[in-house]
Amino acid sequence: MTQLQVNTSRPYRIAVENGSLPRLGAFAQEVFRPGARAMLVGDSNVLPLYGEAARRSLEEAGFSCARFSFPAGEASKQLSTVQALYGALAEHAFTRSDFLVALGGGVTGDLTGFAAATYLRGVGFLQVPTSLLAQIDSSVGGKTGVDLPQGKNLVGAFHQPRFVLIDPQVLSTLPPRFFADGMGEAVKYGCIRDRALFEEIASHPVREDPERLRRMIYRCVDCKREIVERDEYDTGERMLLNFGHTLGHALEKLHGFSGLTHGGAVGVGMVWISRAGERAGLTEPGTAARIAAALERCGLPTGDSAPLPQVLEATRLDKKSRDGVLNLVLLRRIGEAFVHPVPRSEVEAFLEGCNHA
């Protein structure tokens, strides 16, 4: 088993181990008191697949276990779902000694974490990510939240999990489209921090090789751990994790949070922002084309038909905006990222033509 320690304000561990889901209860025993109650939270796709194994493991470890299910999809990542979860917690008389378990993808982890951050002003929770996207990115770092009609993740809180259990074997049931979705974030990690990882992703498929897949997940998580430890509350270096996300989130919004996956949108954002960086002389020539080739190998889009003015309008509430300045994440070259502040009045000119090869 491979474990990582995340040294944030409340330190916690991440286990990356094939076949570890049936040991969920044993991991929970390490951080929660005997006899505590667990609320197992998952969506309508994941609970039928893995809910029974998770429940059995928790109960065999001495925890009573209730379940909360919600319809699968980004549309459920809203305050009404969290309010329903609050109601279930209150109905079962949960206290601060009890805990939540987020079993699922990024939507499940984000909304469960937000409920945990705010119910009784804070209870503990475990992240048990079952999608590649959640395993390599959203389950680590303590960002929780829900969407508003105006944009993604506009309501949320920083609330670190007590433990993260990553079992790459559960990805075997993930449809190809959603596996590709996670690979968009894997490409991102190679772009911003690990050139060797980028080259490996660009040249070798990982899904059919369990050990290579486990190592890739570990490397992505370790990259995020390193950045989060230095900037837990997203005031500086952690912005680098949002490479491709400013334009990507805007594209997701324009697509109504359906059709275009998060990883697909971020991939397009990475290509577009790198073209803009090349045009400005800030990014090594050819970088955007190399990113596009890697994304295509992963089965992800590299362009979108949305008009650039509409995309820019959809970035108005981007959380990296400060005092009339939008902090764009660019690459100097593959493996080296930096934050480039651009006044809002100049963003359109900076990005002009980036959506055309």
Number of C-alpha atoms within 10 A of each C-alpha: 7 11 15 15 13 21 15 17 10 10 13 16 16 23 18 22 18 16 12 17 21 16 17 21 19 14 19 26 16 11 14 18 13 14 14 18 23 26 24 23 23 26 21 14 15 20 21 12 12 17 20 12 15 21 23 17 21 24 15 12 18 17 24 17 19 15 17 17 19 18 13 17 16 18 15 18 25 19 17 11 19 23 13 15 23 17 13 16 23 13 9 11 10 20 15 13 14 20 24 26 30 28 25 26 24 26 25 31 32 26 26 29 33 25 30 30 23 15 20 13 9 16 21 22 30 27 31 24 29 29 29 27 24 23 28 25 23 23 33 24 24 23 21 27 26 27 21 12 11 12 21 21 20 15 14 18 20 16 23 27 29 21 25 27 25 29 21 25 16 18 19 14 12 14 11 13 14 17 20 24 25 22 26 28 27 25 27 28 26 24 26 24 21 18 17 13 19 22 16 16 20 20 12 13 13 17 17 9 10 15 14 15 18 20 15 18 21 22 18 22 23 19 19 22 22 13 19 22 16 14 16 20 17 18 9 13 16 19 22 25 21 21 27 26 27 28 27 26 24 27 30 24 20 17 14 14 20 13 9 20 23 23 29 29 28 31 31 26 26 32 28 27 26 30 28 22 25 21 17 11 11 16 22 16 16 12 20 26 15 16 24 21 17 24 27 15 17 24 17 24 21 24 18 16 8 13 10 18 11 12 19 17 12 20 22 16 14 19 15 19 18 12 7 11 16 23 21 23 24 26 26 19 20 23 17 16 20 17 18 14 16 16 15 18 11 11 15 15 10 17 20 15 14 20 20 11 11
